[in-house]
Amino acid sequence: MSDKWVFLTGHQSQLSEIWEKYYISTWITTNNNQNTFDINHAAPIYIIDQNQNIKLLHTEPIVAKEIVHDIKLLINK
């Protein structure tokens, strides 16, 4: 997919700042046979209103029932 996606790259210290500010959880998988590693991440889910204001933020673990509940509360306001 590297020819279809845009990746944010940099040193781990640089990326860690961004991960923290956007509530992105990460984990590193090391492949000892090839002397390589992958940085994996789970992205938070932002619930944004019609005025583009962030109303809710869901992070790991993502629970669909909680998201549905929160969206219903926002709709019924």
N, CA, C and O atoms as a Maestro MAE file, in Angstrom:
{
 s_m_m2io_version
 :::
 2.0.0
}

f_m_ct {
 s_m_title
 :::
 protein
 m_atom[308] {
  # First column is atom index #
  i_m_mmod_type
  r_m_x_coord
  r_m_y_coord
  r_m_z_coord
  i_m_residue_number
  s_m_chain_name
  s_m_pdb_residue_name
  s_m_pdb_atom_name
  i_m_atomic_number
  :::
  1 25 0.809 -1.205 0.000 1 A "MET " " N  " 7
  2 3 0.000 0.000 0.000 1 A "MET " " CA " 6
  3 2 0.851 1.267 0.000 1 A "MET " " C  " 6
  4 15 0.307 2.368 -0.086 1 A "MET " " O  " 8
  5 25 2.159 1.136 0.093 2 A "SER " " N  " 7
  6 3 2.988 2.334 0.213 2 A "SER " " CA " 6
  7 2 2.871 3.252 -1.000 2 A "SER " " C  " 6
  8 15 3.173 4.441 -0.902 2 A "SER " " O  " 8
  9 25 2.439 2.718 -2.141 3 A "ASP " " N  " 7
  10 3 2.260 3.573 -3.313 3 A "ASP " " CA " 6
  11 2 0.883 4.261 -3.319 3 A "ASP " " C  " 6
  12 15 0.615 5.096 -4.184 3 A "ASP " " O  " 8
  13 25 0.009 3.914 -2.357 4 A "LYS " " N  " 7
  14 3 -1.339 4.481 -2.303 4 A "LYS " " CA " 6
  15 2 -1.577 5.312 -1.047 4 A "LYS " " C  " 6
  16 15 -2.535 6.083 -1.001 4 A "LYS " " O  " 8
  17 25 -0.745 5.177 -0.045 5 A "TRP " " N  " 7
  18 3 -0.924 5.868 1.228 5 A "TRP " " CA " 6
  19 2 0.160 6.912 1.416 5 A "TRP " " C  " 6
  20 15 1.231 6.826 0.816 5 A "TRP " " O  " 8
  21 25 -0.122 7.884 2.240 6 A "VAL " " N  " 7
  22 3 0.872 8.878 2.640 6 A "VAL " " CA " 6
  23 2 1.233 8.575 4.091 6 A "VAL " " C  " 6
  24 15 0.349 8.449 4.939 6 A "VAL " " O  " 8
  25 25 2.516 8.460 4.375 7 A "PHE " " N  " 7
  26 3 2.971 8.108 5.714 7 A "PHE " " CA " 6
  27 2 3.661 9.288 6.372 7 A "PHE " " C  " 6
  28 15 4.355 10.065 5.715 7 A "PHE " " O  " 8
  29 25 3.462 9.413 7.679 8 A "LEU " " N  " 7
  30 3 4.204 10.371 8.473 8 A "LEU " " CA " 6
  31 2 5.461 9.657 8.949 8 A "LEU " " C  " 6
  32 15 5.376 8.632 9.625 8 A "LEU " " O  " 8
  33 25 6.612 10.187 8.603 9 A "THR " " N  " 7
  34 3 7.865 9.541 8.973 9 A "THR " " CA " 6
  35 2 8.735 10.501 9.765 9 A "THR " " C  " 6
  36 15 8.528 11.714 9.735 9 A "THR " " O  " 8
  37 25 9.690 9.958 10.460 10 A "GLY " " N  " 7
  38 3 10.618 10.751 11.244 10 A "GLY " " CA " 6
  39 2 11.243 9.889 12.321 10 A "GLY " " C  " 6
  40 15 11.001 8.684 12.389 10 A "GLY " " O  " 8
  41 25 12.039 10.508 13.150 11 A "HIS " " N  " 7
  42 3 12.636 9.797 14.273 11 A "HIS " " CA " 6
  43 2 11.563 9.535 15.313 11 A "HIS " " C  " 6
  44 15 10.598 10.290 15.429 11 A "HIS " " O  " 8
  45 25 11.737 8.464 16.064 12 A "GLN " " N  " 7
  46 3 10.725 8.094 17.056 12 A "GLN " " CA " 6
  47 2 10.471 9.234 18.045 12 A "GLN " " C  " 6
  48 15 9.333 9.433 18.468 12 A "GLN " " O  " 8
  49 25 11.495 9.974 18.414 13 A "SER " " N  " 7
  50 3 11.304 11.083 19.356 13 A "SER " " CA " 6
  51 2 10.393 12.161 18.767 13 A "SER " " C  " 6
  52 15 9.601 12.766 19.491 13 A "SER " " O  " 8
  53 25 10.501 12.404 17.462 14 A "GLN " " N  " 7
  54 3 9.634 13.374 16.795 14 A "GLN " " CA " 6
  55 2 8.208 12.847 16.700 14 A "GLN " " C  " 6
  56 15 7.249 13.567 16.974 14 A "GLN " " O  " 8
  57 25 8.083 11.591 16.312 15 A "LEU " " N  " 7
  58 3 6.758 10.993 16.149 15 A "LEU " " CA " 6
  59 2 6.043 10.854 17.484 15 A "LEU " " C  " 6
  60 15 4.825 11.020 17.553 15 A "LEU " " O  " 8
  61 25 6.778 10.553 18.536 16 A "SER " " N  " 7
  62 3 6.168 10.372 19.860 16 A "SER " " CA " 6
  63 2 5.401 11.604 20.298 16 A "SER " " C  " 6
  64 15 4.333 11.491 20.901 16 A "SER " " O  " 8
  65 25 5.935 12.780 20.001 17 A "GLU " " N  " 7
  66 3 5.237 14.032 20.334 17 A "GLU " " CA " 6
  67 2 3.871 14.098 19.657 17 A "GLU " " C  " 6
  68 15 2.874 14.466 20.278 17 A "GLU " " O  " 8
  69 25 3.842 13.741 18.387 18 A "ILE " " N  " 7
  70 3 2.591 13.785 17.615 18 A "ILE " " CA " 6
  71 2 1.625 12.727 18.126 18 A "ILE " " C  " 6
  72 15 0.438 12.999 18.301 18 A "ILE " " O  " 8
  73 25 2.135 11.512 18.368 19 A "TRP " " N  " 7
  74 3 1.280 10.451 18.881 19 A "TRP " " CA " 6
  75 2 0.613 10.878 20.181 19 A "TRP " " C  " 6
  76 15 -0.579 10.645 20.383 19 A "TRP " " O  " 8
  77 25 1.380 11.497 21.049 20 A "GLU " " N  " 7
  78 3 0.839 11.916 22.344 20 A "GLU " " CA " 6
  79 2 -0.225 13.002 22.186 20 A "GLU " " C  " 6
  80 15 -1.276 12.939 22.823 20 A "GLU " " O  " 8
  81 25 0.040 13.983 21.351 21 A "LYS " " N  " 7
  82 3 -0.897 15.101 21.180 21 A "LYS " " CA " 6
  83 2 -2.214 14.668 20.546 21 A "LYS " " C  " 6
  84 15 -3.254 15.275 20.801 21 A "LYS " " O  " 8
  85 25 -2.176 13.615 19.716 22 A "TYR " " N  " 7
  86 3 -3.387 13.158 19.038 22 A "TYR " " CA " 6
  87 2 -3.935 11.855 19.638 22 A "TYR " " C  " 6
  88 15 -4.804 11.210 19.050 22 A "TYR " " O  " 8
  89 25 -3.419 11.478 20.809 23 A "TYR " " N  " 7
  90 3 -3.903 10.307 21.544 23 A "TYR " " CA " 6
  91 2 -3.815 9.021 20.715 23 A "TYR " " C  " 6
  92 15 -4.746 8.215 20.705 23 A "TYR " " O  " 8
  93 25 -2.715 8.844 20.037 24 A "ILE " " N  " 7
  94 3 -2.502 7.655 19.214 24 A "ILE " " CA " 6
  95 2 -1.654 6.669 20.004 24 A "ILE " " C  " 6
  96 15 -0.530 6.984 20.395 24 A "ILE " " O  " 8
  97 25 -2.195 5.470 20.241 25 A "SER " " N  " 7
  98 3 -1.424 4.447 20.939 25 A "SER " " CA " 6
  99 2 -0.580 3.690 19.925 25 A "SER " " C  " 6
  100 15 -1.021 3.414 18.810 25 A "SER " " O  " 8
  101 25 0.642 3.358 20.330 26 A "THR " " N  " 7
  102 3 1.576 2.693 19.414 26 A "THR " " CA " 6
  103 2 2.197 1.465 20.067 26 A "THR " " C  " 6
  104 15 2.235 1.346 21.292 26 A "THR " " O  " 8
  105 25 2.680 0.560 19.233 27 A "TRP " " N  " 7
  106 3 3.466 -0.570 19.697 27 A "TRP " " CA " 6
  107 2 4.434 -0.947 18.578 27 A "TRP " " C  " 6
  108 15 4.137 -0.782 17.395 27 A "TRP " " O  " 8
  109 25 5.584 -1.449 18.976 28 A "ILE " " N  " 7
  110 3 6.638 -1.777 18.018 28 A "ILE " " CA " 6
  111 2 6.781 -3.288 17.947 28 A "ILE " " C  " 6
  112 15 6.870 -3.963 18.973 28 A "ILE " " O  " 8
  113 25 6.803 -3.816 16.723 29 A "THR " " N  " 7
  114 3 7.004 -5.232 16.478 29 A "THR " " CA " 6
  115 2 8.378 -5.403 15.834 29 A "THR " " C  " 6
  116 15 8.661 -4.816 14.790 29 A "THR " " O  " 8
  117 25 9.222 -6.208 16.462 30 A "THR " " N  " 7
  118 3 10.573 -6.412 15.956 30 A "THR " " CA " 6
  119 2 10.649 -7.753 15.235 30 A "THR " " C  " 6
  120 15 10.154 -8.763 15.735 30 A "THR " " O  " 8
  121 25 11.273 -7.757 14.056 31 A "ASN " " N  " 7
  122 3 11.519 -8.978 13.312 31 A "ASN " " CA " 6
  123 2 13.013 -9.259 13.410 31 A "ASN " " C  " 6
  124 15 13.806 -8.712 12.644 31 A "ASN " " O  " 8
  125 25 13.391 -10.115 14.356 32 A "ASN " " N  " 7
  126 3 14.809 -10.383 14.612 32 A "ASN " " CA " 6
  127 2 15.505 -11.059 13.439 32 A "ASN " " C  " 6
  128 15 16.705 -10.869 13.238 32 A "ASN " " O  " 8
  129 25 14.769 -11.843 12.666 33 A "ASN " " N  " 7
  130 3 15.389 -12.555 11.538 33 A "ASN " " CA " 6
  131 2 15.865 -11.601 10.455 33 A "ASN " " C  " 6
  132 15 16.890 -11.844 9.817 33 A "ASN " " O  " 8
  133 25 15.123 -10.510 10.242 34 A "GLN " " N  " 7
  134 3 15.473 -9.558 9.189 34 A "GLN " " CA " 6
  135 2 16.059 -8.272 9.754 34 A "GLN " " C  " 6
  136 15 16.377 -7.347 9.008 34 A "GLN " " O  " 8
  137 25 16.202 -8.217 11.080 35 A "ASN " " N  " 7
  138 3 16.755 -7.030 11.738 35 A "ASN " " CA " 6
  139 2 15.951 -5.768 11.402 35 A "ASN " " C  " 6
  140 15 16.523 -4.699 11.191 35 A "ASN " " O  " 8
  141 25 14.634 -5.901 11.355 36 A "THR " " N  " 7
  142 3 13.753 -4.781 11.048 36 A "THR " " CA " 6
  143 2 12.688 -4.668 12.134 36 A "THR " " C  " 6
  144 15 12.551 -5.553 12.978 36 A "THR " " O  " 8
  145 25 11.947 -3.584 12.103 37 A "PHE " " N  " 7
  146 3 10.836 -3.413 13.033 37 A "PHE " " CA " 6
  147 2 9.730 -2.625 12.350 37 A "PHE " " C  " 6
  148 15 9.967 -1.878 11.401 37 A "PHE " " O  " 8
  149 25 8.520 -2.812 12.855 38 A "ASP " " N  " 7
  150 3 7.349 -2.069 12.393 38 A "ASP " " CA " 6
  151 2 6.798 -1.287 13.563 38 A "ASP " " C  " 6
  152 15 6.744 -1.788 14.686 38 A "ASP " " O  " 8
  153 25 6.386 -0.056 13.300 39 A "ILE " " N  " 7
  154 3 5.683 0.729 14.301 39 A "ILE " " CA " 6
  155 2 4.205 0.686 13.915 39 A "ILE " " C  " 6
  156 15 3.807 1.183 12.861 39 A "ILE " " O  " 8
  157 25 3.417 0.092 14.775 40 A "ASN " " N  " 7
  158 3 1.975 -0.038 14.542 40 A "ASN " " CA " 6
  159 2 1.248 0.946 15.433 40 A "ASN " " C  " 6
  160 15 1.770 1.377 16.461 40 A "ASN " " O  " 8
  161 25 0.043 1.297 15.031 41 A "HIS " " N  " 7
  162 3 -0.715 2.232 15.851 41 A "HIS " " CA " 6
  163 2 -2.207 2.012 15.713 41 A "HIS " " C  " 6
  164 15 -2.700 1.479 14.718 41 A "HIS " " O  " 8
  165 25 -2.898 2.439 16.741 42 A "ALA " " N  " 7
  166 3 -4.350 2.484 16.721 42 A "ALA " " CA " 6
  167 2 -4.735 3.948 16.818 42 A "ALA " " C  " 6
  168 15 -4.234 4.672 17.678 42 A "ALA " " O  " 8
  169 25 -5.594 4.368 15.968 43 A "ALA " " N  " 7
  170 3 -5.984 5.778 15.941 43 A "ALA " " CA " 6
  171 2 -7.243 5.993 16.761 43 A "ALA " " C  " 6
  172 15 -8.128 5.137 16.777 43 A "ALA " " O  " 8
  173 25 -7.330 7.118 17.435 44 A "PRO " " N  " 7
  174 3 -8.554 7.445 18.163 44 A "PRO " " CA " 6
  175 2 -9.678 7.796 17.195 44 A "PRO " " C  " 6
  176 15 -9.443 8.056 16.015 44 A "PRO " " O  " 8
  177 25 -10.884 7.799 17.708 45 A "ILE " " N  " 7
  178 3 -12.046 8.214 16.928 45 A "ILE " " CA " 6
  179 2 -12.534 9.545 17.488 45 A "ILE " " C  " 6
  180 15 -12.872 9.655 18.666 45 A "ILE " " O  " 8
  181 25 -12.564 10.537 16.630 46 A "TYR " " N  " 7
  182 3 -13.040 11.866 17.013 46 A "TYR " " CA " 6
  183 2 -14.478 12.021 16.538 46 A "TYR " " C  " 6
  184 15 -14.795 11.708 15.390 46 A "TYR " " O  " 8
  185 25 -15.349 12.505 17.424 47 A "ILE " " N  " 7
  186 3 -16.727 12.832 17.057 47 A "ILE " " CA " 6
  187 2 -16.772 14.352 16.946 47 A "ILE " " C  " 6
  188 15 -16.536 15.065 17.921 47 A "ILE " " O  " 8
  189 25 -17.082 14.841 15.735 48 A "ILE " " N  " 7
  190 3 -17.022 16.267 15.435 48 A "ILE " " CA " 6
  191 2 -18.421 16.758 15.062 48 A "ILE " " C  " 6
  192 15 -19.133 16.098 14.304 48 A "ILE " " O  " 8
  193 25 -18.810 17.916 15.596 49 A "ASP " " N  " 7
  194 3 -20.147 18.433 15.300 49 A "ASP " " CA " 6
  195 2 -20.174 19.191 13.970 49 A "ASP " " C  " 6
  196 15 -19.155 19.308 13.289 49 A "ASP " " O  " 8
  197 25 -21.349 19.701 13.616 50 A "GLN " " N  " 7
  198 3 -21.532 20.371 12.329 50 A "GLN " " CA " 6
  199 2 -20.719 21.653 12.210 50 A "GLN " " C  " 6
  200 15 -20.519 22.155 11.104 50 A "GLN " " O  " 8
  201 25 -20.247 22.189 13.334 51 A "ASN " " N  " 7
  202 3 -19.410 23.394 13.320 51 A "ASN " " CA " 6
  203 2 -17.914 23.062 13.366 51 A "ASN " " C  " 6
  204 15 -17.077 23.940 13.576 51 A "ASN " " O  " 8
  205 25 -17.603 21.805 13.171 52 A "GLN " " N  " 7
  206 3 -16.235 21.293 13.151 52 A "GLN " " CA " 6
  207 2 -15.541 21.388 14.508 52 A "GLN " " C  " 6
  208 15 -14.322 21.538 14.578 52 A "GLN " " O  " 8
  209 25 -16.314 21.300 15.573 53 A "ASN " " N  " 7
  210 3 -15.774 21.267 16.930 53 A "ASN " " CA " 6
  211 2 -15.690 19.824 17.390 53 A "ASN " " C  " 6
  212 15 -16.622 19.048 17.180 53 A "ASN " " O  " 8
  213 25 -14.581 19.459 18.014 54 A "ILE " " N  " 7
  214 3 -14.454 18.116 18.564 54 A "ILE " " CA " 6
  215 2 -15.342 18.025 19.802 54 A "ILE " " C  " 6
  216 15 -15.160 18.771 20.764 54 A "ILE " " O  " 8
  217 25 -16.289 17.118 19.766 55 A "LYS " " N  " 7
  218 3 -17.219 16.947 20.878 55 A "LYS " " CA " 6
  219 2 -16.824 15.774 21.771 55 A "LYS " " C  " 6
  220 15 -16.974 15.837 22.991 55 A "LYS " " O  " 8
  221 25 -16.322 14.711 21.162 56 A "LEU " " N  " 7
  222 3 -15.937 13.514 21.906 56 A "LEU " " CA " 6
  223 2 -14.687 12.902 21.298 56 A "LEU " " C  " 6
  224 15 -14.387 13.078 20.117 56 A "LEU " " O  " 8
  225 25 -13.977 12.183 22.137 57 A "LEU " " N  " 7
  226 3 -12.777 11.475 21.690 57 A "LEU " " CA " 6
  227 2 -12.809 10.088 22.302 57 A "LEU " " C  " 6
  228 15 -12.885 9.943 23.522 57 A "LEU " " O  " 8
  229 25 -12.752 9.072 21.461 58 A "HIS " " N  " 7
  230 3 -12.695 7.687 21.923 58 A "HIS " " CA " 6
  231 2 -11.326 7.120 21.587 58 A "HIS " " C  " 6
  232 15 -10.867 7.199 20.447 58 A "HIS " " O  " 8
  233 25 -10.671 6.538 22.611 59 A "THR " " N  " 7
  234 3 -9.356 5.930 22.413 59 A "THR " " CA " 6
  235 2 -9.433 4.434 22.722 59 A "THR " " C  " 6
  236 15 -10.486 3.919 23.097 59 A "THR " " O  " 8
  237 25 -8.322 3.762 22.561 60 A "GLU " " N  " 7
  238 3 -8.262 2.323 22.840 60 A "GLU " " CA " 6
  239 2 -8.637 2.039 24.283 60 A "GLU " " C  " 6
  240 15 -8.225 2.794 25.164 60 A "GLU " " O  " 8
  241 25 -9.375 1.023 24.564 61 A "PRO " " N  " 7
  242 3 -10.024 0.124 23.612 61 A "PRO " " CA " 6
  243 2 -11.296 0.769 23.052 61 A "PRO " " C  " 6
  244 15 -12.073 1.378 23.788 61 A "PRO " " O  " 8
  245 25 -11.488 0.628 21.771 62 A "ILE " " N  " 7
  246 3 -12.670 1.177 21.106 62 A "ILE " " CA " 6
  247 2 -13.847 0.247 21.375 62 A "ILE " " C  " 6
  248 15 -13.786 -0.951 21.097 62 A "ILE " " O  " 8
  249 25 -14.916 0.817 21.919 63 A "VAL " " N  " 7
  250 3 -16.124 0.035 22.229 63 A "VAL " " CA " 6
  251 2 -17.271 0.642 21.427 63 A "VAL " " C  " 6
  252 15 -17.724 1.749 21.717 63 A "VAL " " O  " 8
  253 25 -17.729 -0.082 20.431 64 A "ALA " " N  " 7
  254 3 -18.749 0.431 19.507 64 A "ALA " " CA " 6
  255 2 -20.004 0.900 20.236 64 A "ALA " " C  " 6
  256 15 -20.555 1.944 19.887 64 A "ALA " " O  " 8
  257 25 -20.469 0.162 21.234 65 A "LYS " " N  " 7
  258 3 -21.686 0.537 21.957 65 A "LYS " " CA " 6
  259 2 -21.539 1.901 22.627 65 A "LYS " " C  " 6
  260 15 -22.497 2.672 22.687 65 A "LYS " " O  " 8
  261 25 -20.349 2.198 23.127 66 A "GLU " " N  " 7
  262 3 -20.119 3.492 23.771 66 A "GLU " " CA " 6
  263 2 -20.156 4.624 22.743 66 A "GLU " " C  " 6
  264 15 -20.678 5.703 23.021 66 A "GLU " " O  " 8
  265 25 -19.606 4.378 21.567 67 A "ILE " " N  " 7
  266 3 -19.622 5.388 20.515 67 A "ILE " " CA " 6
  267 2 -21.050 5.657 20.068 67 A "ILE " " C  " 6
  268 15 -21.449 6.813 19.925 67 A "ILE " " O  " 8
  269 25 -21.820 4.601 19.848 68 A "VAL " " N  " 7
  270 3 -23.220 4.753 19.444 68 A "VAL " " CA " 6
  271 2 -23.988 5.525 20.517 68 A "VAL " " C  " 6
  272 15 -24.762 6.427 20.198 68 A "VAL " " O  " 8
  273 25 -23.780 5.179 21.762 69 A "HIS " " N  " 7
  274 3 -24.447 5.869 22.864 69 A "HIS " " CA " 6
  275 2 -24.132 7.362 22.847 69 A "HIS " " C  " 6
  276 15 -25.031 8.196 22.958 69 A "HIS " " O  " 8
  277 25 -22.853 7.691 22.709 70 A "ASP " " N  " 7
  278 3 -22.442 9.103 22.714 70 A "ASP " " CA " 6
  279 2 -22.978 9.875 21.514 70 A "ASP " " C  " 6
  280 15 -23.368 11.036 21.644 70 A "ASP " " O  " 8
  281 25 -23.000 9.247 20.367 71 A "ILE " " N  " 7
  282 3 -23.547 9.916 19.172 71 A "ILE " " CA " 6
  283 2 -25.039 10.196 19.364 71 A "ILE " " C  " 6
  284 15 -25.522 11.269 19.002 71 A "ILE " " O  " 8
  285 25 -25.760 9.239 19.926 72 A "LYS " " N  " 7
  286 3 -27.185 9.454 20.177 72 A "LYS " " CA " 6
  287 2 -27.403 10.616 21.133 72 A "LYS " " C  " 6
  288 15 -28.328 11.406 20.942 72 A "LYS " " O  " 8
  289 25 -26.566 10.733 22.160 73 A "LEU " " N  " 7
  290 3 -26.679 11.857 23.086 73 A "LEU " " CA " 6
  291 2 -26.465 13.187 22.371 73 A "LEU " " C  " 6
  292 15 -27.188 14.152 22.619 73 A "LEU " " O  " 8
  293 25 -25.491 13.239 21.500 74 A "LEU " " N  " 7
  294 3 -25.233 14.480 20.752 74 A "LEU " " CA " 6
  295 2 -26.363 14.822 19.809 74 A "LEU " " C  " 6
  296 15 -26.726 15.991 19.676 74 A "LEU " " O  " 8
  297 25 -26.926 13.828 19.154 75 A "ILE " " N  " 7
  298 3 -28.023 14.053 18.217 75 A "ILE " " CA " 6
  299 2 -29.252 14.575 18.942 75 A "ILE " " C  " 6
  300 15 -29.970 15.429 18.421 75 A "ILE " " O  " 8
  301 25 -29.495 14.066 20.133 76 A "ASN " " N  " 7
  302 3 -30.704 14.426 20.881 76 A "ASN " " CA " 6
  303 2 -30.562 15.720 21.666 76 A "ASN " " C  " 6
  304 15 -31.508 16.124 22.344 76 A "ASN " " O  " 8
  305 25 -29.429 16.377 21.599 77 A "LYS " " N  " 7
  306 3 -29.258 17.651 22.326 77 A "LYS " " CA " 6
  307 2 -30.116 18.725 21.745 77 A "LYS " " C  " 6
  308 15 -30.100 19.857 22.228 77 A "LYS " " O  " 8
  :::
 }
 m_bond[307] {
  # First column is bond index #
  i_m_from
  i_m_to
  i_m_order
  :::
  1 1 2 1
  2 2 3 1
  3 3 4 2
  4 3 5 1
  5 5 6 1
  6 6 7 1
  7 7 8 2
  8 7 9 1
  9 9 10 1
  10 10 11 1
  11 11 12 2
  12 11 13 1
  13 13 14 1
  14 14 15 1
  15 15 16 2
  16 15 17 1
  17 17 18 1
  18 18 19 1
  19 19 20 2
  20 19 21 1
  21 21 22 1
  22 22 23 1
  23 23 24 2
  24 23 25 1
  25 25 26 1
  26 26 27 1
  27 27 28 2
  28 27 29 1
  29 29 30 1
  30 30 31 1
  31 31 32 2
  32 31 33 1
  33 33 34 1
  34 34 35 1
  35 35 36 2
  36 35 37 1
  37 37 38 1
  38 38 39 1
  39 39 40 2
  40 39 41 1
  41 41 42 1
  42 42 43 1
  43 43 44 2
  44 43 45 1
  45 45 46 1
  46 46 47 1
  47 47 48 2
  48 47 49 1
  49 49 50 1
  50 50 51 1
  51 51 52 2
  52 51 53 1
  53 53 54 1
  54 54 55 1
  55 55 56 2
  56 55 57 1
  57 57 58 1
  58 58 59 1
  59 59 60 2
  60 59 61 1
  61 61 62 1
  62 62 63 1
  63 63 64 2
  64 63 65 1
  65 65 66 1
  66 66 67 1
  67 67 68 2
  68 67 69 1
  69 69 70 1
  70 70 71 1
  71 71 72 2
  72 71 73 1
  73 73 74 1
  74 74 75 1
  75 75 76 2
  76 75 77 1
  77 77 78 1
  78 78 79 1
  79 79 80 2
  80 79 81 1
  81 81 82 1
  82 82 83 1
  83 83 84 2
  84 83 85 1
  85 85 86 1
  86 86 87 1
  87 87 88 2
  88 87 89 1
  89 89 90 1
  90 90 91 1
  91 91 92 2
  92 91 93 1
  93 93 94 1
  94 94 95 1
  95 95 96 2
  96 95 97 1
  97 97 98 1
  98 98 99 1
  99 99 100 2
  100 99 101 1
  101 101 102 1
  102 102 103 1
  103 103 104 2
  104 103 105 1
  105 105 106 1
  106 106 107 1
  107 107 108 2
  108 107 109 1
  109 109 110 1
  110 110 111 1
  111 111 112 2
  112 111 113 1
  113 113 114 1
  114 114 115 1
  115 115 116 2
  116 115 117 1
  117 117 118 1
  118 118 119 1
  119 119 120 2
  120 119 121 1
  121 121 122 1
  122 122 123 1
  123 123 124 2
  124 123 125 1
  125 125 126 1
  126 126 127 1
  127 127 128 2
  128 127 129 1
  129 129 130 1
  130 130 131 1
  131 131 132 2
  132 131 133 1
  133 133 134 1
  134 134 135 1
  135 135 136 2
  136 135 137 1
  137 137 138 1
  138 138 139 1
  139 139 140 2
  140 139 141 1
  141 141 142 1
  142 142 143 1
  143 143 144 2
  144 143 145 1
  145 145 146 1
  146 146 147 1
  147 147 148 2
  148 147 149 1
  149 149 150 1
  150 150 151 1
  151 151 152 2
  152 151 153 1
  153 153 154 1
  154 154 155 1
  155 155 156 2
  156 155 157 1
  157 157 158 1
  158 158 159 1
  159 159 160 2
  160 159 161 1
  161 161 162 1
  162 162 163 1
  163 163 164 2
  164 163 165 1
  165 165 166 1
  166 166 167 1
  167 167 168 2
  168 167 169 1
  169 169 170 1
  170 170 171 1
  171 171 172 2
  172 171 173 1
  173 173 174 1
  174 174 175 1
  175 175 176 2
  176 175 177 1
  177 177 178 1
  178 178 179 1
  179 179 180 2
  180 179 181 1
  181 181 182 1
  182 182 183 1
  183 183 184 2
  184 183 185 1
  185 185 186 1
  186 186 187 1
  187 187 188 2
  188 187 189 1
  189 189 190 1
  190 190 191 1
  191 191 192 2
  192 191 193 1
  193 193 194 1
  194 194 195 1
  195 195 196 2
  196 195 197 1
  197 197 198 1
  198 198 199 1
  199 199 200 2
  200 199 201 1
  201 201 202 1
  202 202 203 1
  203 203 204 2
  204 203 205 1
  205 205 206 1
  206 206 207 1
  207 207 208 2
  208 207 209 1
  209 209 210 1
  210 210 211 1
  211 211 212 2
  212 211 213 1
  213 213 214 1
  214 214 215 1
  215 215 216 2
  216 215 217 1
  217 217 218 1
  218 218 219 1
  219 219 220 2
  220 219 221 1
  221 221 222 1
  222 222 223 1
  223 223 224 2
  224 223 225 1
  225 225 226 1
  226 226 227 1
  227 227 228 2
  228 227 229 1
  229 229 230 1
  230 230 231 1
  231 231 232 2
  232 231 233 1
  233 233 234 1
  234 234 235 1
  235 235 236 2
  236 235 237 1
  237 237 238 1
  238 238 239 1
  239 239 240 2
  240 239 241 1
  241 241 242 1
  242 242 243 1
  243 243 244 2
  244 243 245 1
  245 245 246 1
  246 246 247 1
  247 247 248 2
  248 247 249 1
  249 249 250 1
  250 250 251 1
  251 251 252 2
  252 251 253 1
  253 253 254 1
  254 254 255 1
  255 255 256 2
  256 255 257 1
  257 257 258 1
  258 258 259 1
  259 259 260 2
  260 259 261 1
  261 261 262 1
  262 262 263 1
  263 263 264 2
  264 263 265 1
  265 265 266 1
  266 266 267 1
  267 267 268 2
  268 267 269 1
  269 269 270 1
  270 270 271 1
  271 271 272 2
  272 271 273 1
  273 273 274 1
  274 274 275 1
  275 275 276 2
  276 275 277 1
  277 277 278 1
  278 278 279 1
  279 279 280 2
  280 279 281 1
  281 281 282 1
  282 282 283 1
  283 283 284 2
  284 283 285 1
  285 285 286 1
  286 286 287 1
  287 287 288 2
  288 287 289 1
  289 289 290 1
  290 290 291 1
  291 291 292 2
  292 291 293 1
  293 293 294 1
  294 294 295 1
  295 295 296 2
  296 295 297 1
  297 297 298 1
  298 298 299 1
  299 299 300 2
  300 299 301 1
  301 301 302 1
  302 302 303 1
  303 303 304 2
  304 303 305 1
  305 305 306 1
  306 306 307 1
  307 307 308 2
  :::
 }
}
